[in-house]
C-alpha cells in the first residue's frame, strides 16, 4: 500500500514539474529574443523568429532590412532607446504536433521627455516538444494572417489585444 501511495504521488507531481520546466525554458528563450530586439541584435532576432514569418517577410536579408527600417523610423520620430521584458508565459497548448504559448511582453521606448510603455503579446511556437522555441509578435496581428502563418493554430488559445502605448513624462 505504501508503494502504491508513492506511485500515485509520483503521477501527480511529475506533470507539474514538466510544465514548470517548459514554461521556464520558453521564458528564458523569449527573454533572449526580447533582449536581442531591444539591443539591435537582428541576427539573433531572426534566428528566434518563427521561420514561416521570416519566409513570409521575404527571407532573412529582407527581414533584417524591414526591422532596421522600422527602428530607424522610430528613431526619426524621437525614440532614443528601447527596453522591456517578457512576463510569465501562459499555458502551453498542443496544436497538432506543435506547442504554442502566449507570452506577455512589455516594451518601453525612451523619448527625450519621457517614455512610452506598451504591452503586447508573443506567440511562442515549438516544433520539437518544447526543446526550442521561436517567436512572433501577435498583439496586433490579424487572425487571418496568423492562421496563414500557423495553420495548426489552436483557436482556443486566446490572444489578448495589445494595449495602446501609455506615456510617462520624466520628472523635471
Secondary structure in CASP SS format (residue, H / E / C, confidence):
PFRMAT SS
TARGET T0000
AUTHOR 0000-0000-0000
METHOD secondary structure of the structure
MODEL  1
X C 1.00
X H 1.00
X H 1.00
X H 1.00
X H 1.00
X H 1.00
X H 1.00
X H 1.00
X H 1.00
X H 1.00
X H 1.00
X H 1.00
X H 1.00
X H 1.00
X H 1.00
X H 1.00
X H 1.00
X H 1.00
X H 1.00
X H 1.00
X H 1.00
X H 1.00
X H 1.00
X H 1.00
X H 1.00
X H 1.00
X H 1.00
X H 1.00
X H 1.00
X H 1.00
X H 1.00
X H 1.00
X H 1.00
X H 1.00
X H 1.00
X H 1.00
X H 1.00
X H 1.00
X H 1.00
X C 1.00
X C 1.00
X H 1.00
X H 1.00
X H 1.00
X H 1.00
X H 1.00
X H 1.00
X C 1.00
X E 1.00
X C 1.00
X H 1.00
X H 1.00
X H 1.00
X H 1.00
X H 1.00
X H 1.00
X C 1.00
X C 1.00
X C 1.00
X H 1.00
X H 1.00
X H 1.00
X H 1.00
X H 1.00
X H 1.00
X H 1.00
X H 1.00
X H 1.00
X H 1.00
X H 1.00
X H 1.00
X H 1.00
X H 1.00
X H 1.00
X H 1.00
X H 1.00
X C 1.00
X C 1.00
X E 1.00
X E 1.00
X E 1.00
X E 1.00
X E 1.00
X E 1.00
X E 1.00
X E 1.00
X E 1.00
X E 1.00
X E 1.00
X C 1.00
X C 1.00
X C 1.00
X E 1.00
X E 1.00
X E 1.00
X C 1.00
X C 1.00
X E 1.00
X E 1.00
X E 1.00
X E 1.00
X E 1.00
X E 1.00
X E 1.00
X E 1.00
X E 1.00
X E 1.00
X E 1.00
X E 1.00
X E 1.00
X E 1.00
X C 1.00
X C 1.00
X E 1.00
X E 1.00
X E 1.00
X E 1.00
X E 1.00
X E 1.00
X E 1.00
X E 1.00
X E 1.00
X E 1.00
X E 1.00
X E 1.00
X E 1.00
X C 1.00
X C 1.00
X C 1.00
X C 1.00
X C 1.00
X C 1.00
X C 1.00
X E 1.00
X E 1.00
X E 1.00
X E 1.00
X C 1.00
X C 1.00
X C 1.00
X C 1.00
X C 1.00
X H 1.00
X H 1.00
X H 1.00
X H 1.00
X H 1.00
X H 1.00
X H 1.00
X C 1.00
X C 1.00
X C 1.00
X C 1.00
X C 1.00
X C 1.00
X C 1.00
X C 1.00
X C 1.00
X C 1.00
X C 1.00
X C 1.00
X C 1.00
X C 1.00
X C 1.00
X C 1.00
X E 1.00
X E 1.00
X E 1.00
X E 1.00
X C 1.00
X C 1.00
X C 1.00
END
